[in-house]
Structure formats: C-alpha cells, structure tokens
Amino acid sequence: MKYIIRSIKYFFYLMIVLCLILAIMVAAGFVDNNVSNMFVNGYDSLWQIALIMAVFALICNLLMDAN
C-alpha cells in the first residue's frame, strides 16, 4: 500500500513541476495561454500528459524500490 501512495505522491509532484514550467513559459510569452493553441491535440493532450506522468511516477517508484 505504501508503494501506491508513493507513486501517487510522485505523480502529483511531477504534475506540479509541469504546471510551474508551463506557467513560467506563459508568463515569459513563449507560449499562448490557450490550451488549444499550447498543445498540438488541444485538451486531449492533457489526458495524454497525465497518463505519461502516471507511468513515469510508477517507473520512479519501481526504481526506488530496487535500491
């Protein structure tokens, strides 16, 4: 059970970092603040990014357990 909680914690940490990076890019004017223009697939990209981050969090958790 502690491994699932750790994976969820990693997922939220990664999503917070991603949101901070996007906020900095929008504030600097590198990207438009509209999600449809920011990503190629628009709002569908948000689900794809969340899935990739969940898999990455799971892999990080498994690698941490191997040590």
Buried (B, 14 or more C-beta within 10 A) or exposed (E): EEEEEBBBEBBEEBBEEBEEEBEEBBEEEEEEEEEEEBBEEEEEBEEEBBEEBBEBBBEBBEEEEEE
